């Protein structure tokens, strides 16, 4: 099954192993959307605030919290405060399960918060569910 619903997945993930696992799990459940990976928050923000986001395309941001330099919470805050970006769906995908941080992310406007279990199989299952979610997701295109 080749499911590409036109959504470009942006993934901010500094851990190469986690990034590879996310990509592999998406493919294993039939999600073949284009995926652009960023290794830190600053690289992510430079893409989003510069000329990276194109009109007529739909994006979904998978955002890790714990990254060097600009962290995911700050990127989320900037995205939701930017009139051009604020409607972009943002899913926090992180190892942090601190209730205060979860609450802050939802208050800032994240659409979902998924905790990456430390155990490989549990993490793979989280990503598989996210992949299935992407298969039915409808995301508005940028104008």
C-alpha positions in Angstrom: 0.0 0.0 0.0 1.5 3.3 -1.0 -0.1 6.0 1.0 1.1 9.5 0.3 -1.7 11.9 1.2 0.3 14.9 0.1 1.6 15.8 3.5 5.3 16.5 3.9 6.5 15.2 7.3 9.1 17.5 9.0 10.9 15.7 11.7 13.1 17.5 14.3 15.1 14.7 15.9 18.7 14.9 17.1 19.1 11.1 17.7 20.0 9.3 14.5 18.7 6.0 15.8 15.3 7.4 16.7 15.1 9.2 13.4 15.9 6.0 11.5 13.4 4.0 13.5 10.6 6.5 12.8 11.3 6.3 9.1 11.4 2.5 9.1 8.2 2.2 11.1 6.4 4.6 8.8 7.4 2.6 5.8 6.4 -0.7 7.5 2.8 0.6 7.9 2.6 2.0 4.3 3.3 5.7 5.0 5.5 6.9 2.2 5.1 10.6 2.6 8.2 12.7 1.9 10.1 13.3 5.1 12.6 16.0 5.8 14.7 15.6 8.9 16.4 18.3 11.0 19.0 17.5 13.6 18.2 20.3 16.0 15.8 23.1 16.8 17.7 25.9 15.1 17.9 24.0 11.8 14.1 23.3 12.1 13.3 26.9 12.8 15.6 28.2 10.0 13.6 26.0 7.5 10.2 27.0 8.8 10.9 30.7 9.1 12.9 31.0 5.9 12.0 29.8 2.4 11.6 26.1 3.2 7.8 26.0 3.6 6.2 26.3 0.2 2.8 27.6 -0.7 0.4 24.9 -1.9 2.0 22.1 0.2 0.8 20.6 3.5 3.2 19.9 6.4 3.2 18.0 9.6 5.9 18.7 12.2 7.2 15.9 14.5 9.1 17.7 17.2 11.4 16.3 19.8 11.7 18.4 23.0 15.3 17.6 24.1 17.5 18.9 21.3 20.8 20.9 21.5 20.5 24.7 21.2 16.9 25.6 20.4 14.7 23.1 22.1 11.4 21.7 20.9 9.3 23.8 23.2 10.8 27.0 21.9 10.3 25.8 18.3 6.6 25.0 19.1 6.2 28.4 20.7 7.6 30.1 17.6 5.5 28.1 15.2 2.2 28.8 17.1 3.1 32.5 17.3 3.8 32.8 13.6 0.7 33.7 11.6 1.9 31.8 8.5 2.8 28.6 10.5 0.3 28.5 13.4 -2.1 26.1 11.7 0.6 23.5 10.9 -0.1 20.4 13.0 2.7 19.7 15.5 3.1 16.4 17.2 5.6 16.3 20.1 7.5 13.0 19.9 9.8 12.8 22.8 11.2 10.8 25.7 10.0 13.4 28.2 6.9 12.3 30.1 7.0 15.2 32.7 3.3 16.2 33.2 4.4 19.9 33.5 6.1 19.8 30.1 3.2 17.9 28.5 0.8 20.6 29.8 3.1 23.4 28.6 3.2 21.8 25.1 -0.6 21.5 24.9 -1.0 25.1 26.2 1.3 26.3 23.5 -0.9 24.5 20.9 0.7 21.2 20.0 -1.8 18.8 18.4 -0.6 15.6 20.1 2.1 14.5 22.5 3.6 11.1 22.1 6.2 9.7 24.6 8.9 7.6 23.1 9.3 4.6 25.3 12.9 3.7 25.9 12.3 0.1 25.0 12.7 -0.5 21.2 9.5 -2.5 20.7 7.3 0.0 22.6 8.8 2.9 20.7 8.2 1.1 17.4 4.6 0.6 18.4 4.2 4.3 19.1 5.6 5.2 15.7 3.4 2.6 14.0 0.3 4.2 15.5 1.5 7.6 14.5 2.0 6.3 10.9 -1.6 4.9 10.9 -2.8 8.3 12.1 -0.9 10.0 9.2 -2.7 7.8 6.8 -6.1 9.3 7.7 -4.9 12.8 8.5 -6.0 15.8 6.4 -3.7 18.8 6.6 -4.5 22.2 5.1 -2.0 23.4 2.5 -0.1 26.6 3.0 -1.3 29.7 1.1 
